[in-house]
């Protein structure tokens, strides 16, 4: 079954869900590079940037705290990339954050948040203990 969720196309299989962008969607197909870099302006306490990967079509910034928990924030153009999430060991649902539909994957020791905005896809992965409200605050702080 194929359906749209948080701007992504979703295909549900027995043991996993595949999410992928639709580069032909309105406002998406005209981007072939990142012209503006978005940033999380309100990270949880003690997180500092430890790595940044910056190229024409994807920017990923990695943060770590003293406990070794990791936050990865990615911004990219919509293309043929896919995300596969285990639907047997985690829950997938959507929430609204500042009028944006965000897909949340809540797994064991990891949370993913994915959404589309301004012609880009965004992805936050959090390895550690965090609640959805904290992820929502990070998303709201993105400028």
C-alpha positions as CSV (number, residue, x, y, z in Angstrom):
1,X,0.0,0.0,0.0
2,X,1.4,3.4,-1.0
3,X,0.3,6.6,0.7
4,X,1.6,10.1,1.5
5,X,2.8,10.7,5.1
6,X,4.5,14.0,6.2
7,X,5.3,14.8,2.6
8,X,6.9,11.4,2.0
9,X,5.6,8.5,0.1
10,X,5.1,5.4,2.3
11,X,5.1,1.8,1.3
12,X,4.2,-0.7,4.1
13,X,5.6,-4.2,4.1
14,X,5.3,-7.1,6.6
15,X,8.4,-6.2,8.6
16,X,9.3,-2.7,7.6
17,X,8.1,0.6,6.2
18,X,9.8,2.4,3.3
19,X,9.7,6.2,3.2
20,X,10.9,8.1,0.2
21,X,10.7,11.5,-1.3
22,X,8.7,12.4,-4.4
23,X,11.0,14.7,-6.4
24,X,8.2,15.5,-8.7
25,X,5.9,16.9,-6.0
26,X,5.0,20.6,-6.2
27,X,7.9,22.8,-5.0
28,X,10.3,19.9,-4.8
29,X,11.6,19.3,-8.3
30,X,13.2,22.7,-8.8
31,X,15.9,22.1,-6.2
32,X,19.2,20.5,-7.3
33,X,21.3,21.9,-4.5
34,X,20.9,23.4,-1.0
35,X,20.7,27.2,-1.3
36,X,20.0,27.9,2.4
37,X,21.3,25.9,5.4
38,X,18.9,25.4,8.3
39,X,20.1,24.9,11.8
40,X,18.8,23.7,15.2
41,X,19.0,26.7,17.4
42,X,17.8,25.1,20.7
43,X,19.6,21.8,21.4
44,X,19.2,20.0,24.7
45,X,21.7,21.0,27.4
46,X,25.4,19.8,27.0
47,X,25.1,18.8,23.3
48,X,28.0,20.1,21.2
49,X,28.7,19.8,17.5
50,X,31.2,17.0,16.8
51,X,31.0,16.6,13.0
52,X,29.5,18.2,9.9
53,X,29.2,16.7,6.5
54,X,28.4,19.4,3.9
55,X,27.9,18.8,0.2
56,X,25.7,20.2,-2.6
57,X,22.6,18.0,-1.9
58,X,22.9,17.1,1.8
59,X,24.1,18.7,5.0
60,X,24.3,16.5,8.2
61,X,25.4,17.9,11.5
62,X,26.2,15.5,14.4
63,X,26.0,16.6,18.1
64,X,26.9,14.6,21.2
65,X,26.5,15.1,24.9
66,X,28.6,14.1,27.9
67,X,26.6,10.8,28.3
68,X,27.4,9.8,24.7
69,X,23.9,10.4,23.3
70,X,23.9,11.5,19.7
71,X,21.7,13.8,17.6
72,X,22.0,13.9,13.9
73,X,20.3,16.6,11.9
74,X,20.1,16.4,8.1
75,X,18.7,18.6,5.4
76,X,18.6,17.5,1.8
77,X,17.0,17.9,-1.5
78,X,14.2,15.5,-2.4
79,X,15.5,12.8,-4.6
80,X,15.4,9.0,-4.8
81,X,16.7,8.4,-1.2
82,X,14.7,6.0,0.9
83,X,14.4,5.4,4.7
84,X,13.6,1.9,5.9
85,X,12.1,1.6,9.4
86,X,11.5,-1.5,11.4
87,X,7.7,-1.6,12.1
88,X,8.0,-4.6,14.4
89,X,10.3,-3.0,17.1
90,X,9.1,0.5,16.9
91,X,6.0,2.7,16.5
92,X,5.5,5.1,13.6
93,X,3.0,8.0,13.9
94,X,2.7,11.7,12.9
95,X,2.6,14.8,15.0
96,X,2.0,18.4,14.1
97,X,4.8,20.8,14.9
98,X,4.3,24.5,14.1
99,X,1.8,23.5,11.3
100,X,4.2,21.0,9.8
101,X,3.3,17.3,9.7
102,X,6.2,15.3,11.1
103,X,6.6,11.5,10.9
104,X,8.0,10.1,14.2
105,X,9.6,6.7,14.5
106,X,9.9,5.7,18.2
107,X,12.2,2.6,18.5
108,X,14.4,1.0,21.1
109,X,17.0,3.6,22.0
110,X,16.4,5.7,18.9
111,X,13.9,8.2,17.6
112,X,13.6,9.5,14.0
113,X,11.7,12.6,12.9
114,X,11.2,13.3,9.2
115,X,9.4,16.1,7.4
116,X,9.3,18.2,4.3
117,X,9.5,22.0,4.3
118,X,10.5,24.8,1.8
119,X,11.4,22.2,-0.8
120,X,13.8,20.2,1.4
121,X,13.5,17.1,3.5
122,X,14.7,17.2,7.1
123,X,15.6,14.3,9.4
124,X,16.5,14.2,13.1
125,X,17.9,11.0,14.5
126,X,18.3,10.9,18.3
127,X,20.2,8.0,19.9
128,X,19.5,8.0,23.6
129,X,16.6,8.8,25.9
130,X,14.4,11.6,24.7
131,X,10.7,12.3,24.6
132,X,8.7,13.5,21.6
133,X,8.3,16.9,23.2
134,X,12.1,17.5,23.2
135,X,12.3,16.5,19.5
136,X,9.4,18.9,18.8
137,X,11.2,21.7,20.6
138,X,14.3,21.1,18.4
139,X,12.1,21.2,15.3
140,X,10.4,24.4,16.4
141,X,13.8,26.0,16.9
142,X,15.1,25.3,13.4
143,X,15.9,28.5,11.5
